[in-house]
Amino acid sequence: GRIDQIRLIKSDVAAVEGETSVGAPGESPSVSVFSALLVLDNGRWTIHSIEESAAPNPVQVGEALRGLEWLVGRWVDETEATRVDTTVRWSSNGAFLIRSFAVRKDDNVTQQGTQIIGWDPRSREIRSWSFNSDGSFGDGVWSKNGDDWLIRSSQTLADGRAATGTYVLTRVDENAMQLKLIGHEIEGEPQPASPTVKVVRATEPAKNETPSTSSK
């Protein structure tokens, strides 16, 4: 078993979360998650209460990403200065979502990047890893919050500085979504708030893409 989190509620009360595994030799272990409340009594921590339940586990690889399947396709967000073309597709084995993007200014590509979104069976959460053409890279942890997806992001910039922030991804409808970065910091210094970006599903061919004229 393992302890994932210890949270001090009061000086003499703590909440502990983790998982346990039980199984006979040669058999697959049964994994459960637990939440326990501990109290400090005469200098020793004792269990006051504990709750245990079966650990959530996707039936098959990629199943945990089904809630993000609507991202698959081509998207575009455009301002007076720049245009961002984004393509999201499933990996060949269906275990990951792969997001590729290109930033254009005056029809010239100024930046490109790739993001891989997958399920982490160890931490039991959706995670992403991003790599950009300027040498920057980062990772994120995804969680559902009502109708929004929150992406807690940590990034190493091209100049070596560390950046953090949370992206709020909201699905407006089948053909539109909104993205906003909040709590953005670089080397611990708060950055100005960024405006909400509206992204729409693309209907025209991507830049440098020629429509097919062949019959099917």
Secondary structure, 3 states (H helix, E strand, C coil): CEEEEEEEEECCEEEEEEEEEECCCCCCCEEEEEEEEEEEECCEEEEEEEEEEECCCCCCCCHHHHHHHHHCEEEEEECCCCEEEEEEEECCCCCEEEEEEEEEECCEEEEEEEEEEEEECCCCEEEEEEEECCCCEEEEEEEEECCEEEEEEEEECCCCCEEEEEEEEEEEECCEEEEEEEEEEECCEECCCCCCEEEEECCCCCCCCCCCCCCC
